[in-house]
């Protein structure tokens, strides 16, 4: 278990992976979703995936973060161990576990 990621849950939050600008274009957004789903599927079953996007000029909580829900905590731990410190578009990925209830309530 990596240090600093918090108590393991089924939801992994990936930070420092995407920028607000990259999320504005529908095409780029779809490509990022697909890349993340494909990569995370290597470590277990991905139940759902959320990447909050900027909406006009309104602030949206969680923009720039990627949330991945796995079928089990152990799948999530495998992904966390593999993805922490990985490079994505020349940025180093930072991970933490995320509260499942907050995730389902879209409290990003």
PyMOL CGO cylinders between C-alpha atoms (Angstrom):
from pymol import cmd
from pymol.cgo import CYLINDER

trace = [
    CYLINDER, 0.00, 0.00, 0.00, 1.48, 3.34, -1.01, 0.3, 1, 1, 1, 1, 1, 1,
    CYLINDER, 1.48, 3.34, -1.01, 1.96, 6.05, 1.57, 0.3, 1, 1, 1, 1, 1, 1,
    CYLINDER, 1.96, 6.05, 1.57, -0.29, 9.09, 1.64, 0.3, 1, 1, 1, 1, 1, 1,
    CYLINDER, -0.29, 9.09, 1.64, -3.17, 7.73, -0.42, 0.3, 1, 1, 1, 1, 1, 1,
    CYLINDER, -3.17, 7.73, -0.42, -5.52, 7.35, 2.57, 0.3, 1, 1, 1, 1, 1, 1,
    CYLINDER, -5.52, 7.35, 2.57, -7.76, 4.41, 3.45, 0.3, 1, 1, 1, 1, 1, 1,
    CYLINDER, -7.76, 4.41, 3.45, -8.34, 2.14, 0.46, 0.3, 1, 1, 1, 1, 1, 1,
    CYLINDER, -8.34, 2.14, 0.46, -11.77, 2.35, -1.21, 0.3, 1, 1, 1, 1, 1, 1,
    CYLINDER, -11.77, 2.35, -1.21, -13.13, 1.26, -4.60, 0.3, 1, 1, 1, 1, 1, 1,
    CYLINDER, -13.13, 1.26, -4.60, -12.69, 4.80, -5.98, 0.3, 1, 1, 1, 1, 1, 1,
    CYLINDER, -12.69, 4.80, -5.98, -9.35, 6.20, -7.07, 0.3, 1, 1, 1, 1, 1, 1,
    CYLINDER, -9.35, 6.20, -7.07, -8.80, 9.91, -7.68, 0.3, 1, 1, 1, 1, 1, 1,
    CYLINDER, -8.80, 9.91, -7.68, -6.09, 10.70, -10.22, 0.3, 1, 1, 1, 1, 1, 1,
    CYLINDER, -6.09, 10.70, -10.22, -4.66, 14.20, -10.08, 0.3, 1, 1, 1, 1, 1, 1,
    CYLINDER, -4.66, 14.20, -10.08, -2.22, 16.18, -12.22, 0.3, 1, 1, 1, 1, 1, 1,
    CYLINDER, -2.22, 16.18, -12.22, -3.34, 14.19, -15.25, 0.3, 1, 1, 1, 1, 1, 1,
    CYLINDER, -3.34, 14.19, -15.25, -5.53, 16.57, -17.23, 0.3, 1, 1, 1, 1, 1, 1,
    CYLINDER, -5.53, 16.57, -17.23, -5.79, 20.33, -17.57, 0.3, 1, 1, 1, 1, 1, 1,
    CYLINDER, -5.79, 20.33, -17.57, -8.97, 22.36, -17.81, 0.3, 1, 1, 1, 1, 1, 1,
    CYLINDER, -8.97, 22.36, -17.81, -8.11, 23.29, -21.41, 0.3, 1, 1, 1, 1, 1, 1,
    CYLINDER, -8.11, 23.29, -21.41, -7.81, 19.63, -22.43, 0.3, 1, 1, 1, 1, 1, 1,
    CYLINDER, -7.81, 19.63, -22.43, -11.36, 18.99, -21.17, 0.3, 1, 1, 1, 1, 1, 1,
    CYLINDER, -11.36, 18.99, -21.17, -13.04, 21.77, -23.18, 0.3, 1, 1, 1, 1, 1, 1,
    CYLINDER, -13.04, 21.77, -23.18, -12.98, 20.02, -26.55, 0.3, 1, 1, 1, 1, 1, 1,
    CYLINDER, -12.98, 20.02, -26.55, -15.46, 17.13, -26.85, 0.3, 1, 1, 1, 1, 1, 1,
    CYLINDER, -15.46, 17.13, -26.85, -13.03, 15.21, -29.02, 0.3, 1, 1, 1, 1, 1, 1,
    CYLINDER, -13.03, 15.21, -29.02, -10.15, 15.55, -26.53, 0.3, 1, 1, 1, 1, 1, 1,
    CYLINDER, -10.15, 15.55, -26.53, -12.48, 14.73, -23.64, 0.3, 1, 1, 1, 1, 1, 1,
    CYLINDER, -12.48, 14.73, -23.64, -13.66, 11.49, -25.28, 0.3, 1, 1, 1, 1, 1, 1,
    CYLINDER, -13.66, 11.49, -25.28, -10.08, 10.52, -26.06, 0.3, 1, 1, 1, 1, 1, 1,
    CYLINDER, -10.08, 10.52, -26.06, -8.99, 11.11, -22.45, 0.3, 1, 1, 1, 1, 1, 1,
    CYLINDER, -8.99, 11.11, -22.45, -11.97, 9.06, -21.15, 0.3, 1, 1, 1, 1, 1, 1,
    CYLINDER, -11.97, 9.06, -21.15, -11.05, 6.19, -23.47, 0.3, 1, 1, 1, 1, 1, 1,
    CYLINDER, -11.05, 6.19, -23.47, -7.33, 6.32, -22.56, 0.3, 1, 1, 1, 1, 1, 1,
    CYLINDER, -7.33, 6.32, -22.56, -8.06, 6.31, -18.82, 0.3, 1, 1, 1, 1, 1, 1,
    CYLINDER, -8.06, 6.31, -18.82, -10.64, 3.50, -19.09, 0.3, 1, 1, 1, 1, 1, 1,
    CYLINDER, -10.64, 3.50, -19.09, -8.24, 1.39, -21.18, 0.3, 1, 1, 1, 1, 1, 1,
    CYLINDER, -8.24, 1.39, -21.18, -5.30, 1.95, -18.81, 0.3, 1, 1, 1, 1, 1, 1,
    CYLINDER, -5.30, 1.95, -18.81, -7.29, 1.36, -15.62, 0.3, 1, 1, 1, 1, 1, 1,
    CYLINDER, -7.29, 1.36, -15.62, -8.90, -1.80, -17.03, 0.3, 1, 1, 1, 1, 1, 1,
    CYLINDER, -8.90, -1.80, -17.03, -5.45, -3.42, -16.91, 0.3, 1, 1, 1, 1, 1, 1,
    CYLINDER, -5.45, -3.42, -16.91, -5.73, -3.52, -13.10, 0.3, 1, 1, 1, 1, 1, 1,
    CYLINDER, -5.73, -3.52, -13.10, -9.31, -4.67, -12.65, 0.3, 1, 1, 1, 1, 1, 1,
    CYLINDER, -9.31, -4.67, -12.65, -12.93, -4.10, -13.57, 0.3, 1, 1, 1, 1, 1, 1,
    CYLINDER, -12.93, -4.10, -13.57, -13.78, -0.42, -14.06, 0.3, 1, 1, 1, 1, 1, 1,
    CYLINDER, -13.78, -0.42, -14.06, -17.38, 0.17, -12.93, 0.3, 1, 1, 1, 1, 1, 1,
    CYLINDER, -17.38, 0.17, -12.93, -17.53, 3.85, -13.78, 0.3, 1, 1, 1, 1, 1, 1,
    CYLINDER, -17.53, 3.85, -13.78, -15.40, 6.84, -14.62, 0.3, 1, 1, 1, 1, 1, 1,
    CYLINDER, -15.40, 6.84, -14.62, -15.97, 10.55, -14.01, 0.3, 1, 1, 1, 1, 1, 1,
    CYLINDER, -15.97, 10.55, -14.01, -13.91, 13.43, -15.32, 0.3, 1, 1, 1, 1, 1, 1,
    CYLINDER, -13.91, 13.43, -15.32, -15.57, 16.70, -14.27, 0.3, 1, 1, 1, 1, 1, 1,
    CYLINDER, -15.57, 16.70, -14.27, -15.47, 19.27, -17.09, 0.3, 1, 1, 1, 1, 1, 1,
    CYLINDER, -15.47, 19.27, -17.09, -15.53, 23.06, -17.10, 0.3, 1, 1, 1, 1, 1, 1,
    CYLINDER, -15.53, 23.06, -17.10, -18.98, 24.39, -17.96, 0.3, 1, 1, 1, 1, 1, 1,
    CYLINDER, -18.98, 24.39, -17.96, -18.96, 27.82, -19.65, 0.3, 1, 1, 1, 1, 1, 1,
    CYLINDER, -18.96, 27.82, -19.65, -17.60, 30.21, -17.06, 0.3, 1, 1, 1, 1, 1, 1,
    CYLINDER, -17.60, 30.21, -17.06, -19.13, 28.41, -14.08, 0.3, 1, 1, 1, 1, 1, 1,
    CYLINDER, -19.13, 28.41, -14.08, -16.72, 26.86, -11.58, 0.3, 1, 1, 1, 1, 1, 1,
    CYLINDER, -16.72, 26.86, -11.58, -17.12, 23.08, -11.48, 0.3, 1, 1, 1, 1, 1, 1,
    CYLINDER, -17.12, 23.08, -11.48, -15.77, 21.18, -8.46, 0.3, 1, 1, 1, 1, 1, 1,
    CYLINDER, -15.77, 21.18, -8.46, -13.18, 18.54, -9.28, 0.3, 1, 1, 1, 1, 1, 1,
    CYLINDER, -13.18, 18.54, -9.28, -12.14, 19.90, -12.69, 0.3, 1, 1, 1, 1, 1, 1,
    CYLINDER, -12.14, 19.90, -12.69, -8.69, 18.53, -13.47, 0.3, 1, 1, 1, 1, 1, 1,
    CYLINDER, -8.69, 18.53, -13.47, -9.26, 15.36, -11.43, 0.3, 1, 1, 1, 1, 1, 1,
    CYLINDER, -9.26, 15.36, -11.43, -10.13, 11.93, -12.77, 0.3, 1, 1, 1, 1, 1, 1,
    CYLINDER, -10.13, 11.93, -12.77, -12.29, 9.58, -10.67, 0.3, 1, 1, 1, 1, 1, 1,
    CYLINDER, -12.29, 9.58, -10.67, -12.30, 5.85, -11.38, 0.3, 1, 1, 1, 1, 1, 1,
    CYLINDER, -12.30, 5.85, -11.38, -14.62, 3.40, -9.62, 0.3, 1, 1, 1, 1, 1, 1,
    CYLINDER, -14.62, 3.40, -9.62, -13.41, -0.19, -9.55, 0.3, 1, 1, 1, 1, 1, 1,
    CYLINDER, -13.41, -0.19, -9.55, -15.41, -3.35, -8.82, 0.3, 1, 1, 1, 1, 1, 1,
    CYLINDER, -15.41, -3.35, -8.82, -13.33, -4.04, -5.71, 0.3, 1, 1, 1, 1, 1, 1,
    CYLINDER, -13.33, -4.04, -5.71, -10.94, -2.37, -3.30, 0.3, 1, 1, 1, 1, 1, 1,
    CYLINDER, -10.94, -2.37, -3.30, -8.17, -4.78, -4.35, 0.3, 1, 1, 1, 1, 1, 1,
    CYLINDER, -8.17, -4.78, -4.35, -8.56, -3.76, -8.03, 0.3, 1, 1, 1, 1, 1, 1,
    CYLINDER, -8.56, -3.76, -8.03, -8.34, -0.14, -6.94, 0.3, 1, 1, 1, 1, 1, 1,
    CYLINDER, -8.34, -0.14, -6.94, -5.22, -0.83, -4.86, 0.3, 1, 1, 1, 1, 1, 1,
    CYLINDER, -5.22, -0.83, -4.86, -3.53, -2.50, -7.84, 0.3, 1, 1, 1, 1, 1, 1,
    CYLINDER, -3.53, -2.50, -7.84, -4.29, 0.54, -10.01, 0.3, 1, 1, 1, 1, 1, 1,
    CYLINDER, -4.29, 0.54, -10.01, -3.14, 2.94, -7.29, 0.3, 1, 1, 1, 1, 1, 1,
    CYLINDER, -3.14, 2.94, -7.29, 0.19, 1.13, -6.93, 0.3, 1, 1, 1, 1, 1, 1,
    CYLINDER, 0.19, 1.13, -6.93, 0.74, 1.05, -10.70, 0.3, 1, 1, 1, 1, 1, 1,
    CYLINDER, 0.74, 1.05, -10.70, -0.39, 4.58, -11.58, 0.3, 1, 1, 1, 1, 1, 1,
    CYLINDER, -0.39, 4.58, -11.58, 1.18, 6.65, -8.79, 0.3, 1, 1, 1, 1, 1, 1,
    CYLINDER, 1.18, 6.65, -8.79, 4.14, 8.51, -10.23, 0.3, 1, 1, 1, 1, 1, 1,
    CYLINDER, 4.14, 8.51, -10.23, 3.37, 7.49, -13.83, 0.3, 1, 1, 1, 1, 1, 1,
    CYLINDER, 3.37, 7.49, -13.83, 3.76, 10.08, -16.56, 0.3, 1, 1, 1, 1, 1, 1,
    CYLINDER, 3.76, 10.08, -16.56, 0.70, 11.25, -18.50, 0.3, 1, 1, 1, 1, 1, 1,
    CYLINDER, 0.70, 11.25, -18.50, 1.34, 13.99, -21.09, 0.3, 1, 1, 1, 1, 1, 1,
    CYLINDER, 1.34, 13.99, -21.09, 4.63, 14.84, -19.32, 0.3, 1, 1, 1, 1, 1, 1,
    CYLINDER, 4.63, 14.84, -19.32, 2.89, 15.29, -15.96, 0.3, 1, 1, 1, 1, 1, 1,
    CYLINDER, 2.89, 15.29, -15.96, 3.48, 13.03, -12.96, 0.3, 1, 1, 1, 1, 1, 1,
    CYLINDER, 3.48, 13.03, -12.96, 0.24, 11.40, -11.79, 0.3, 1, 1, 1, 1, 1, 1,
    CYLINDER, 0.24, 11.40, -11.79, -0.72, 11.77, -8.13, 0.3, 1, 1, 1, 1, 1, 1,
    CYLINDER, -0.72, 11.77, -8.13, -3.34, 9.41, -6.67, 0.3, 1, 1, 1, 1, 1, 1,
    CYLINDER, -3.34, 9.41, -6.67, -5.54, 9.13, -3.61, 0.3, 1, 1, 1, 1, 1, 1,
    CYLINDER, -5.54, 9.13, -3.61, -8.45, 6.94, -2.61, 0.3, 1, 1, 1, 1, 1, 1,
    CYLINDER, -8.45, 6.94, -2.61, -11.80, 8.71, -2.65, 0.3, 1, 1, 1, 1, 1, 1,
    CYLINDER, -11.80, 8.71, -2.65, -14.90, 8.33, -0.50, 0.3, 1, 1, 1, 1, 1, 1,
    CYLINDER, -14.90, 8.33, -0.50, -17.41, 6.10, -2.31, 0.3, 1, 1, 1, 1, 1, 1,
    CYLINDER, -17.41, 6.10, -2.31, -20.50, 7.97, -1.03, 0.3, 1, 1, 1, 1, 1, 1,
    CYLINDER, -20.50, 7.97, -1.03, -19.06, 11.33, -2.08, 0.3, 1, 1, 1, 1, 1, 1,
    CYLINDER, -19.06, 11.33, -2.08, -18.29, 9.86, -5.49, 0.3, 1, 1, 1, 1, 1, 1,
    CYLINDER, -18.29, 9.86, -5.49, -21.84, 8.56, -5.99, 0.3, 1, 1, 1, 1, 1, 1,
    CYLINDER, -21.84, 8.56, -5.99, -23.26, 11.90, -4.83, 0.3, 1, 1, 1, 1, 1, 1,
    CYLINDER, -23.26, 11.90, -4.83, -20.94, 13.67, -7.29, 0.3, 1, 1, 1, 1, 1, 1,
    CYLINDER, -20.94, 13.67, -7.29, -19.26, 15.63, -4.49, 0.3, 1, 1, 1, 1, 1, 1,
    CYLINDER, -19.26, 15.63, -4.49, -15.99, 16.27, -6.26, 0.3, 1, 1, 1, 1, 1, 1,
]
cmd.load_cgo(trace, "trace")
